[in-house]
Amino acid sequence: MPNSDSNIPQAYENESLHQVAEKFLESSREHLNIVNDEGQVVGKITSRSLMLALAKNINPNTLVKTLVKEQIEMTNIDNHQDIPLVNDSNVLNAILEASSDGVLISDNKGNITYVNSAYEQITGLKKEQMIGQNLQKLLDEKLFNIAASLIVLEDGKPVSIMHNYITGKNALTTASPIYNEQGEIIGVFNNTRNISGLAMLRNELVGTNNHIPQHYFNTSQDVIQQQLLSQGFVFKSKIMMRLLELASKAAHYDSTVLIYGESGSGKEVLAKFIHQQSPRREGPFVKLNCAAIPDELFESELFGYEPGSFTGAKREGKLGMLELANQGTILLDEVSELSLAAQSKLLRAIQEREVFRVGASEVTKLNVRIIAASNKKLAEEVEQGNFREDLFFRLNIVPIEIPPLRERKEDIAALVSYFLEKLNELYKKEVIITPEVMKVMINYSWPGNVRELQNLIEYLFVINADDQIGMEQLPPKLLADHAYEDYIQKGEKSNEKLNYLLDNFEKNIIIATLKNHSSMRQAAIDLGINVSTLSRKMKKYGIEA
């Protein structure tokens, strides 16, 4: 029986290294099983090995089974013996040059050691402008406005960023640390994929009338990400990818979706994504903020009314929100805020798929997809008697919970880059953000989630004077979080007295706040103290006005 693992992509020992490299790029796996002509697994080849072979010259047509032992580790899975290999030289330059993804490799000091041609095409920069240069120097010269590799060197873990380049290309950059045998970071591997044309390609393929299997469209992560990016929904974390794959599947059915998430987490954006993925995409998308409608106006707003049905009614009558959403989708936002009486009326409309306009004698049939959203757990609201159990079961067919931003820190850098690039594009500027500020943002708790992050980026963009957002421009609340995290990380290693730490922290907060305001009065208001107290503290710490 063949000893193959069906869950791991396979590389055949008689395939060329170029063919195997393409499999790595397509599968995003850490390693591939090597299979012989009988279908038996005889070893494995790792992606790390390919990266470590960068400096060698190996013909890309070299077969896997003849690859150099010193260059690429191929370990026998059964007895853990190295497979004998024959000397040759340098595959990776040729392999990486053949890749359509941009590749940049730097050492552990941030010095660029390798750039392929695809990276030149995506970024608009020449190899000679980059190779041998330090990434921080390129940031200072504004050839880059963010360097994912520097963030990796700072934090010691992979990071992904969405980025718009001067070429007009939109790309997803993933930077990962390269380790030596002692577990030390010796460099960073940066893979940049141009995703600008994915949505356009999808539309062209759909328009050809060829019999292309639908799953190529429905399950393509790149296409999903590109569509979400166009709507301002940016992410990189695996938990969000799984969530959005579920949303994409649910979109093809009329089942009710119930979206949970804290305020500012993107519930409306997700609802719009579901609508755009659904067969109802040509129909209307209507949002109803349930928390904003007084109980006495609920029926007339949701169901509509006939002409002259009550005092103050429009002469011509009015269509209700459900009718406006006919053949499309309605989002019932903050549905938990409806009164029990309003919930009863909504339940009947959902069950019967029809409504009575206020003042009407006949029903109006509906064909509407229902999506509900709430920042409260409806099951808990049911237990507390605030929400009808029967309505809860009607809405809770496909529950989707958006995790708060503090639980998916991998997405923060991508969001920062996205919002900053949108502002740069709108105002024709080239504002960049320093790695130190990015680190603070990644570690901040973001109680207001994505909305708070977006507002902060716009604030920093507006007050920025020198096209670089630095630590001195951050508001006190972020610096407070940063100081606390820094203190916790030091732990018992710090011999400083508590009073000294508190004084030093307060001093830095005051300095940062004064830089953000043109007057002491405004700074005092921001700090929540009066001017005389601020003046006294400035004198204490030797801070000049």
MIVO-548692 format. One line per 4 residues: number of its first residue (from 0); their letters; for each residue x, y, z of C-alpha. Coordinates in pm, 1 decimal. Layout:
N
NUM = A = X Y Z ~ ... .
// end
This chain:
545
0 = MPNS = 0.0 0.0 0.0 ~ 130.0 348.6 -74.8 ~ 249.8 522.6 239.8 ~ 120.8 866.4 143.6 .
4 = DSNI = -52.5 1127.1 355.2 ~ -348.5 1259.0 157.0 ~ -364.3 1572.1 371.2 ~ -19.1 1695.3 263.6 .
8 = PQAY = 47.7 1807.7 -97.7 ~ 289.5 1580.6 -279.5 ~ 607.5 1646.6 -474.7 ~ 725.4 1368.1 -703.3 .
12 = ENES = 1096.5 1285.6 -696.5 ~ 1115.3 1314.2 -1075.4 ~ 962.6 1663.1 -1077.6 ~ 1180.7 1969.1 -1130.8 .
16 = LHQV = 1252.0 2213.0 -850.7 ~ 1062.2 2477.8 -1043.9 ~ 749.2 2260.4 -1039.7 ~ 789.1 2192.9 -667.4 .
20 = AEKF = 838.2 2563.1 -592.7 ~ 507.4 2638.0 -763.2 ~ 339.6 2378.2 -539.3 ~ 481.0 2553.3 -233.8 .
24 = LESS = 344.6 2886.2 -349.9 ~ 2.7 2740.5 -430.1 ~ -35.9 2537.3 -110.4 ~ 126.3 2771.4 147.9 .
28 = REHL = 252.5 2455.9 324.6 ~ 566.5 2434.0 539.5 ~ 670.6 2110.2 370.0 ~ 572.5 1871.0 90.5 .
32 = NIVN = 591.8 1491.4 95.1 ~ 822.3 1342.8 -169.0 ~ 663.1 1048.0 -349.3 ~ 834.7 793.3 -575.6 .
36 = DEGQ = 696.6 630.9 -891.5 ~ 520.1 363.7 -682.2 ~ 330.7 627.3 -486.0 ~ 531.3 570.4 -167.9 .
40 = VVGK = 635.3 860.7 53.0 ~ 1015.5 853.0 62.9 ~ 1092.2 1185.6 229.2 ~ 994.5 1547.7 257.6 .
44 = ITSR = 1115.1 1883.9 130.7 ~ 1069.9 2199.0 342.7 ~ 1004.0 2557.3 237.0 ~ 1263.3 2672.2 490.6 .
48 = SLML = 1522.2 2468.3 305.6 ~ 1445.9 2653.6 -14.9 ~ 1496.7 2986.6 159.5 ~ 1828.4 2877.2 310.7 .
52 = ALAK = 1948.6 2777.5 -37.6 ~ 1903.9 3132.0 -168.8 ~ 2270.2 3208.0 -214.8 ~ 2344.5 2897.8 -426.6 .
56 = NINP = 2322.6 2849.6 -803.7 ~ 2111.9 2544.4 -884.4 ~ 1946.5 2480.3 -1218.8 ~ 1565.6 2508.9 -1179.4 .
60 = NTLV = 1526.7 2199.5 -1397.1 ~ 1717.6 1990.0 -1142.5 ~ 1511.1 1693.8 -1026.3 ~ 1408.1 1670.2 -663.6 .
64 = KTLV = 1590.7 1339.3 -615.2 ~ 1923.8 1490.6 -725.5 ~ 1908.0 1798.1 -504.2 ~ 2211.0 1895.6 -295.9 .
68 = KEQI = 2206.8 1749.8 54.5 ~ 2364.5 2060.2 207.5 ~ 2110.3 2292.5 47.0 ~ 1768.2 2138.2 106.9 .
72 = EMTN = 1671.6 1903.4 388.8 ~ 1489.5 1594.6 266.4 ~ 1430.8 1372.4 568.7 ~ 1308.9 1014.9 536.9 .
76 = IDNH = 979.0 999.5 723.0 ~ 1010.8 633.3 820.0 ~ 1365.6 613.0 959.6 ~ 1464.8 982.4 977.4 .
80 = QDIP = 1776.7 923.0 764.2 ~ 1893.3 1189.5 520.6 ~ 1825.0 1088.6 161.5 ~ 2149.8 1078.1 -42.2 .
84 = LVND = 2165.6 1366.9 -286.3 ~ 2401.2 1472.8 -561.7 ~ 2587.2 1807.1 -567.6 ~ 2461.2 2081.5 -795.8 .
88 = SNVL = 2432.5 2457.5 -751.8 ~ 2175.9 2739.6 -706.7 ~ 1804.9 2673.9 -756.9 ~ 1642.7 2941.5 -553.9 .
92 = NAIL = 1738.8 3250.3 -751.3 ~ 1584.1 3091.8 -1058.2 ~ 1283.7 2960.6 -865.1 ~ 1210.1 3292.7 -697.5 .
96 = EASS = 1262.1 3482.8 -1022.3 ~ 998.1 3259.0 -1179.8 ~ 748.1 3341.0 -904.9 ~ 470.0 3591.6 -971.0 .
100 = DGVL = 482.8 3685.9 -600.6 ~ 725.0 3955.0 -493.9 ~ 1001.1 3833.4 -262.0 ~ 1226.2 4045.3 -39.1 .
104 = ISDN = 1471.6 3892.3 208.1 ~ 1656.1 4085.2 477.2 ~ 1903.9 3993.6 748.9 ~ 1846.3 4033.2 1122.1 .
108 = KGNI = 1959.8 4396.8 1104.8 ~ 1702.5 4490.1 842.4 ~ 1954.6 4498.1 555.5 ~ 1804.3 4379.3 226.1 .
112 = TYVN = 1990.3 4080.0 81.5 ~ 1758.3 3969.5 -198.6 ~ 1476.9 4108.3 -416.2 ~ 1315.3 3929.5 -711.2 .
116 = SAYE = 1181.7 4085.6 -1031.7 ~ 816.9 4046.9 -931.6 ~ 883.8 4263.0 -624.7 ~ 1025.4 4533.1 -854.0 .
120 = QITG = 711.3 4524.5 -1068.3 ~ 473.6 4540.7 -770.9 ~ 652.9 4818.7 -580.6 ~ 790.8 5027.2 -866.9 .
124 = LKKE = 1140.0 5021.4 -710.3 ~ 1455.8 4884.3 -873.9 ~ 1671.4 4612.2 -719.8 ~ 1969.8 4845.9 -706.3 .
128 = QMIG = 1764.7 5087.9 -494.9 ~ 1700.5 4815.2 -238.6 ~ 1967.2 4543.1 -223.0 ~ 2231.0 4632.2 34.9 .
132 = QNLQ = 2014.1 4906.6 183.3 ~ 1865.0 4906.2 531.4 ~ 1485.1 4901.5 547.9 ~ 1481.0 5182.8 804.6 .
136 = KLLD = 1684.7 5398.6 563.8 ~ 1429.8 5333.1 288.8 ~ 1154.3 5431.3 531.7 ~ 1339.1 5752.6 616.0 .
140 = EKLF = 1377.9 5828.7 244.8 ~ 1004.5 5754.8 201.9 ~ 1067.1 5487.7 -60.5 ~ 862.9 5266.0 170.7 .
144 = NIAA = 589.0 5389.8 401.0 ~ 584.3 5074.7 614.2 ~ 816.1 4775.3 642.9 ~ 660.4 4452.0 762.8 .
148 = SLIV = 1007.6 4299.1 804.5 ~ 1102.9 4556.5 1069.4 ~ 788.7 4474.5 1265.2 ~ 887.0 4105.6 1253.1 .
152 = LEDG = 1237.0 4186.4 1381.1 ~ 1081.4 4395.6 1658.3 ~ 817.7 4142.7 1769.3 ~ 974.2 3813.3 1664.1 .
156 = KPVS = 660.8 3678.9 1495.9 ~ 497.8 3682.9 1148.9 ~ 294.3 3983.7 1037.5 ~ 71.7 4057.2 736.7 .
160 = IMHN = -13.0 4397.1 590.8 ~ -238.1 4517.4 308.2 ~ -52.6 4784.3 108.1 ~ -111.3 5011.9 -191.1 .
164 = YITG = 207.7 5089.9 -384.4 ~ 299.9 5386.4 -605.8 ~ 241.8 5159.7 -905.6 ~ -128.7 5153.0 -813.3 .
168 = KNAL = -104.3 4784.6 -724.7 ~ -278.2 4659.3 -412.9 ~ -81.8 4383.5 -241.1 ~ -89.0 4153.0 58.4 .
172 = TTAS = 252.2 4134.7 226.4 ~ 337.2 3851.5 465.5 ~ 670.0 3868.3 648.9 ~ 800.9 3569.4 847.1 .
176 = PIYN = 1115.6 3524.9 1059.1 ~ 1393.1 3291.2 939.7 ~ 1556.1 3094.0 1223.3 ~ 1890.1 2919.0 1253.2 .
180 = EQGE = 1935.0 2582.9 1426.9 ~ 1969.1 2758.4 1764.0 ~ 1626.6 2919.2 1721.5 ~ 1771.7 3267.1 1664.0 .
184 = IIGV = 1626.2 3498.9 1400.5 ~ 1880.6 3538.7 1121.5 ~ 1657.1 3720.6 875.6 ~ 1307.8 3784.0 744.2 .
188 = FNNT = 1134.6 3637.7 437.4 ~ 884.9 3884.4 288.6 ~ 628.1 3755.4 35.7 ~ 420.7 4020.6 -145.2 .
192 = RNIS = 123.3 3911.7 -355.6 ~ -44.3 4147.8 -602.3 ~ -421.0 4103.7 -551.8 ~ -536.3 4403.5 -757.5 .
196 = GLAM = -671.3 4200.5 -1044.2 ~ -845.7 3917.4 -861.0 ~ -1193.6 4066.7 -850.3 ~ -1167.4 4178.1 -1214.1 .
200 = LRNE = -1049.0 3831.5 -1316.3 ~ -1339.9 3671.0 -1135.5 ~ -1590.6 3891.4 -1319.3 ~ -1425.7 3815.9 -1654.3 .
204 = LVGT = -1439.3 3441.7 -1587.7 ~ -1806.0 3457.5 -1489.8 ~ -1879.7 3645.9 -1810.6 ~ -1724.9 3383.6 -2038.1 .
208 = NNHI = -2018.4 3141.5 -1991.7 ~ -1767.2 2859.6 -1962.6 ~ -1861.3 2575.7 -1729.1 ~ -1621.5 2665.8 -1451.2 .
212 = PQHY = -1694.0 2488.8 -1119.8 ~ -1859.7 2731.5 -877.8 ~ -1637.0 2628.0 -587.1 ~ -1341.0 2801.9 -751.4 .
216 = FNTS = -1521.6 3126.6 -680.1 ~ -1690.9 3044.5 -351.3 ~ -1390.5 2912.2 -162.1 ~ -1106.8 3125.0 -299.9 .
220 = QDVI = -958.2 3303.2 -0.8 ~ -786.1 3561.9 -218.6 ~ -1111.4 3654.7 -394.4 ~ -1294.9 3678.6 -62.1 .
224 = QQQL = -1020.7 3900.2 78.8 ~ -1020.9 4125.3 -227.4 ~ -1398.4 4170.2 -216.0 ~ -1385.5 4248.7 154.1 .
228 = LSQG = -1097.4 4490.3 101.8 ~ -1304.4 4685.4 -148.9 ~ -1566.1 4726.1 127.9 ~ -1314.0 4827.0 394.3 .
232 = FVFK = -1306.9 4487.3 569.1 ~ -937.7 4412.2 619.0 ~ -800.1 4110.1 803.9 ~ -524.3 3854.0 811.2 .
236 = SKIM = -599.5 3635.3 1114.1 ~ -703.2 3273.8 1064.0 ~ -1005.4 3318.1 1290.2 ~ -1141.0 3590.9 1059.5 .
240 = MRLL = -1069.8 3382.0 751.3 ~ -1273.7 3093.7 894.2 ~ -1549.8 3333.8 994.8 ~ -1566.8 3482.2 646.4 .
244 = ELAS = -1564.1 3143.3 478.8 ~ -1872.8 3060.7 688.2 ~ -2032.3 3391.9 589.6 ~ -1957.4 3322.6 223.0 .
248 = KAAH = -2126.1 2981.2 244.7 ~ -2428.0 3122.9 429.9 ~ -2465.7 3391.6 163.8 ~ -2588.3 3140.3 -93.0 .
252 = YDST = -2894.2 3050.5 114.1 ~ -3182.6 3259.0 248.5 ~ -3133.2 3132.6 603.8 ~ -3139.4 3406.3 866.8 .
256 = VLIY = -2794.9 3512.2 989.4 ~ -2740.2 3652.8 1339.1 ~ -2418.2 3854.1 1372.1 ~ -2271.4 3915.6 1716.2 .
260 = GESG = -1995.2 4164.4 1786.6 ~ -1892.0 4453.8 2005.0 ~ -1961.5 4808.7 1887.7 ~ -1726.3 4905.2 1607.4 .
264 = SGKE = -1629.2 4548.0 1517.3 ~ -1772.8 4557.5 1163.3 ~ -2115.3 4393.1 1184.8 ~ -2266.9 4609.0 909.8 .
268 = VLAK = -1969.3 4553.3 678.5 ~ -2003.8 4176.9 724.5 ~ -2377.6 4196.3 654.8 ~ -2307.8 4386.5 331.1 .
272 = FIHQ = -2049.9 4124.6 233.8 ~ -2307.8 3847.1 280.0 ~ -2554.2 4042.9 66.2 ~ -2295.0 4101.8 -209.0 .
276 = QSPR = -2205.9 3730.5 -213.6 ~ -2570.0 3621.1 -233.0 ~ -2804.0 3566.8 -529.9 ~ -2984.4 3880.1 -404.4 .
280 = REGP = -2683.9 4103.1 -475.4 ~ -2874.6 4294.3 -747.2 ~ -3151.5 4373.6 -498.3 ~ -3147.3 4645.1 -229.8 .
284 = FVKL = -2956.7 4632.0 97.8 ~ -3152.2 4814.7 369.3 ~ -3030.3 4882.9 722.9 ~ -3275.6 4939.6 1008.6 .
288 = NCAA = -3130.0 5065.7 1337.1 ~ -3371.8 4910.7 1584.1 ~ -3231.9 5113.6 1874.3 ~ -3320.8 5442.7 1702.6 .
292 = IPDE = -3692.9 5374.9 1642.9 ~ -3944.3 5472.4 1915.4 ~ -4181.7 5189.6 2000.6 ~ -4487.7 5382.9 1880.9 .
296 = LFES = -4332.1 5430.7 1534.2 ~ -4204.8 5075.6 1490.8 ~ -4496.6 4947.2 1281.6 ~ -4509.2 5245.4 1048.2 .
300 = ELFG = -4130.1 5234.8 995.1 ~ -4099.6 4859.3 947.6 ~ -4431.3 4783.9 771.5 ~ -4519.9 5120.8 615.8 .
304 = YEPG = -4860.3 5291.0 611.1 ~ -5146.5 5382.3 379.5 ~ -5229.4 5744.5 283.7 ~ -5395.2 5936.9 567.2 .
308 = SFTG = -5383.2 5645.7 809.1 ~ -5288.8 5867.0 1106.1 ~ -5225.7 6228.9 1196.4 ~ -4896.5 6345.7 1051.5 .
312 = AKRE = -4882.1 6070.2 791.3 ~ -4764.2 6156.0 441.9 ~ -5045.9 6214.6 196.7 ~ -4910.7 5951.5 -41.5 .
316 = GKLG = -4838.4 5695.9 230.7 ~ -4502.9 5529.6 287.7 ~ -4333.4 5200.3 211.7 ~ -4198.5 5019.0 516.7 .
320 = MLEL = -3835.4 4913.8 549.5 ~ -3924.4 4549.9 483.0 ~ -4094.7 4642.7 155.4 ~ -3801.0 4863.0 57.9 .
324 = ANQG = -3579.5 4556.9 100.5 ~ -3802.6 4333.7 -114.1 ~ -3597.7 4100.8 -338.9 ~ -3293.8 4202.9 -135.5 .
328 = TILL = -3163.0 4199.7 221.7 ~ -3256.6 4386.3 539.0 ~ -3015.2 4428.2 830.1 ~ -3190.2 4456.3 1166.0 .
332 = DEVS = -2910.0 4626.5 1356.1 ~ -2913.3 4626.3 1738.7 ~ -3215.4 4394.7 1730.2 ~ -3177.8 4332.5 2104.0 .
336 = ELSL = -3301.2 4688.0 2170.1 ~ -3654.1 4618.7 2040.1 ~ -3931.9 4612.9 2297.9 ~ -4114.0 4284.9 2358.3 .
340 = AAQS = -4419.9 4426.0 2178.2 ~ -4211.6 4517.5 1872.7 ~ -4043.7 4176.3 1881.4 ~ -4385.5 4010.8 1860.3 .
344 = KLLR = -4475.0 4209.1 1547.4 ~ -4138.8 4137.3 1387.4 ~ -4174.3 3765.2 1459.0 ~ -4508.3 3749.1 1278.9 .
348 = AIQE = -4366.6 3927.4 972.4 ~ -4072.1 3685.7 956.4 ~ -4289.6 3376.9 1004.1 ~ -4561.9 3472.8 757.3 .
352 = REVF = -4338.2 3653.0 506.6 ~ -4602.0 3923.3 483.6 ~ -4693.7 4253.7 648.2 ~ -4998.4 4470.4 703.9 .
356 = RVGA = -4924.2 4833.4 633.3 ~ -5073.7 5061.9 898.0 ~ -5426.0 5142.9 779.2 ~ -5427.9 4868.7 512.6 .
360 = SEVT = -5693.1 4598.7 472.5 ~ -5478.9 4357.6 267.8 ~ -5144.3 4196.1 335.2 ~ -4829.3 4271.4 137.1 .
364 = KLNV = -4619.9 3965.2 51.8 ~ -4246.2 3982.9 115.1 ~ -3939.3 3821.3 -37.7 ~ -3662.3 3944.2 191.9 .
368 = RIIA = -3343.4 3796.4 335.1 ~ -3312.6 3876.2 708.3 ~ -2979.1 3949.3 876.1 ~ -2985.6 4055.2 1241.6 .
372 = ASNK = -2700.6 4207.2 1441.2 ~ -2646.3 4265.1 1811.1 ~ -2371.7 4361.1 2054.1 ~ -2552.2 4161.1 2323.3 .
376 = KLAE = -2579.5 3782.6 2346.7 ~ -2947.6 3718.2 2270.2 ~ -2946.4 3386.1 2457.1 ~ -2859.3 3578.3 2773.7 .
380 = EVEQ = -3126.8 3837.7 2694.0 ~ -3380.1 3553.4 2665.0 ~ -3280.1 3421.1 3008.4 ~ -3324.3 3768.2 3156.7 .
384 = GNFR = -3669.2 3806.4 3000.0 ~ -3564.4 4086.8 2764.9 ~ -3598.3 3894.2 2438.5 ~ -3857.5 3651.9 2305.0 .
388 = EDLF = -3730.6 3295.5 2285.3 ~ -3931.9 3215.3 1970.8 ~ -3787.5 3518.2 1789.0 ~ -3439.1 3423.4 1904.8 .
392 = FRLN = -3474.4 3077.9 1748.1 ~ -3604.1 3236.3 1425.8 ~ -3299.7 3463.9 1403.1 ~ -3030.9 3228.8 1533.0 .
396 = IVPI = -3016.3 2989.8 1235.4 ~ -2661.6 3085.1 1129.0 ~ -2489.1 3263.2 1419.7 ~ -2161.6 3442.2 1340.5 .
400 = EIPP = -1958.2 3614.5 1610.8 ~ -1697.1 3875.1 1514.9 ~ -1415.1 3863.2 1771.7 ~ -1302.3 4197.3 1916.9 .
404 = LRER = -989.4 4350.8 1768.8 ~ -788.4 4288.0 2087.6 ~ -829.5 3912.5 2026.3 ~ -697.6 3924.9 1669.2 .
408 = KEDI = -387.2 4140.6 1688.8 ~ -262.5 4000.9 1355.9 ~ -524.7 4219.0 1185.3 ~ -418.9 4548.7 1342.7 .
412 = AALV = -115.0 4619.1 1123.2 ~ -316.0 4539.5 809.4 ~ -594.4 4776.1 919.0 ~ -351.5 5056.1 1006.9 .
416 = SYFL = -186.0 5026.4 666.5 ~ -521.0 5018.2 486.8 ~ -668.8 5324.9 658.4 ~ -346.6 5523.2 619.2 .
420 = EKLN = -320.4 5439.6 250.3 ~ -681.2 5544.8 189.2 ~ -609.0 5883.8 348.5 ~ -282.9 5921.9 156.3 .
424 = ELYK = -466.7 5848.3 -166.1 ~ -749.9 6089.4 -84.3 ~ -527.9 6382.4 14.7 ~ -230.9 6311.3 -216.4 .
428 = KEVI = 13.5 6274.4 72.9 ~ 276.4 6020.6 177.4 ~ 231.4 5999.1 553.4 ~ 404.6 5698.7 709.4 .
432 = ITPE = 392.4 5539.1 1052.9 ~ 699.7 5437.6 1251.9 ~ 751.9 5076.1 1364.7 ~ 745.2 5197.3 1728.2 .
436 = VMKV = 396.9 5342.5 1682.5 ~ 282.7 5028.3 1502.3 ~ 400.1 4819.5 1797.3 ~ 204.0 5038.6 2041.0 .
440 = MINY = -107.7 5004.3 1825.8 ~ -73.2 4627.2 1807.8 ~ -52.1 4606.7 2187.7 ~ -337.0 4851.0 2259.6 .
444 = SWPG = -668.7 4699.9 2375.3 ~ -898.7 4888.7 2129.1 ~ -1224.7 4899.7 2330.0 ~ -1388.7 5071.3 2031.8 .
448 = NVRE = -1255.1 4805.6 1791.9 ~ -1204.8 4884.2 1422.0 ~ -1405.7 5206.8 1438.3 ~ -1178.7 5342.5 1712.4 .
452 = LQNL = -869.8 5242.4 1514.0 ~ -998.8 5412.0 1198.7 ~ -1082.1 5731.2 1388.4 ~ -739.2 5737.1 1553.0 .
456 = IEYL = -556.9 5697.0 1220.3 ~ -756.6 5987.1 1076.1 ~ -681.1 6199.4 1385.3 ~ -307.3 6126.7 1362.1 .
460 = FVIN = -315.6 6197.3 988.5 ~ -479.1 6537.2 1044.9 ~ -244.0 6655.8 1321.3 ~ 68.6 6519.6 1151.4 .
464 = ADDQ = 304.6 6793.0 1031.3 ~ 608.0 6611.4 890.7 ~ 461.3 6313.4 702.3 ~ 569.9 6072.4 976.1 .
468 = IGME = 351.9 5959.8 1265.4 ~ 574.1 5913.2 1569.9 ~ 534.9 5827.3 1937.1 ~ 508.6 6192.7 2039.9 .
472 = QLPP = 179.2 6226.9 1849.5 ~ -1.5 5938.1 2017.4 ~ -284.6 6030.4 2256.1 ~ -236.3 5963.7 2629.9 .
476 = KLLA = -464.0 5658.7 2639.3 ~ -238.4 5465.8 2399.5 ~ 75.3 5572.2 2582.4 ~ -81.2 5464.6 2911.6 .
480 = DHAY = -152.0 5118.2 2772.7 ~ 200.0 5103.6 2628.6 ~ 365.8 5206.0 2956.3 ~ 165.3 4947.3 3149.2 .
484 = EDYI = 252.0 4669.3 2901.7 ~ 618.0 4770.8 2912.9 ~ 619.2 4765.0 3292.8 ~ 449.1 4423.8 3305.7 .
488 = QKGE = 699.3 4280.4 3055.5 ~ 991.0 4402.6 3271.0 ~ 840.5 4236.7 3578.0 ~ 1087.1 4163.7 3854.9 .
492 = KSNE = 1380.6 4261.1 3635.6 ~ 1306.2 4626.3 3712.5 ~ 1465.8 4758.5 4031.5 ~ 1295.9 5095.5 4000.5 .
496 = KLNY = 1074.8 5212.8 4283.8 ~ 702.1 5240.0 4217.0 ~ 697.8 5616.3 4280.6 ~ 973.3 5669.8 4025.9 .
500 = LLDN = 787.9 5461.7 3768.3 ~ 466.3 5655.2 3825.6 ~ 642.6 5992.3 3806.3 ~ 825.1 5894.5 3489.0 .
504 = FEKN = 502.2 5770.9 3334.3 ~ 315.1 6091.8 3428.6 ~ 595.3 6307.4 3290.1 ~ 589.6 6130.6 2952.8 .
508 = IIIA = 210.9 6158.6 2930.7 ~ 224.1 6533.7 2996.7 ~ 500.4 6588.4 2738.4 ~ 310.3 6392.7 2472.0 .
512 = TLKN = -17.0 6574.1 2546.7 ~ 144.3 6919.9 2531.3 ~ 287.6 6837.3 2188.1 ~ -61.0 6754.6 2063.0 .
516 = HSSM = -215.7 7086.0 2171.6 ~ -145.0 7451.8 2102.9 ~ -230.8 7569.4 2453.9 ~ -194.5 7451.9 2813.2 .
520 = RQAA = -569.5 7488.1 2861.5 ~ -646.9 7238.8 2583.5 ~ -382.1 7000.2 2717.1 ~ -526.7 7024.2 3068.4 .
524 = IDLG = -876.1 6943.9 2937.5 ~ -740.4 6638.6 2754.5 ~ -562.3 6523.7 3071.7 ~ -870.2 6581.3 3286.7 .
528 = INVS = -699.9 6827.9 3523.2 ~ -712.7 7205.0 3566.9 ~ -448.8 7442.2 3428.8 ~ -296.1 7521.3 3768.5 .
532 = TLSR = -242.7 7150.4 3839.8 ~ -83.5 7104.2 3498.6 ~ 143.4 7404.3 3556.4 ~ 253.1 7266.5 3894.0 .
536 = KMKK = 332.9 6923.8 3747.2 ~ 527.2 7080.4 3458.7 ~ 738.5 7268.8 3710.5 ~ 791.6 6950.1 3913.1 .
540 = YGIE = 922.4 6759.3 3609.8 ~ 1113.3 7049.2 3453.1 ~ 888.4 7063.0 3146.5 ~ 898.5 7390.5 2955.5 .
544 = A = 576.1 7536.3 2817.3 .
// end
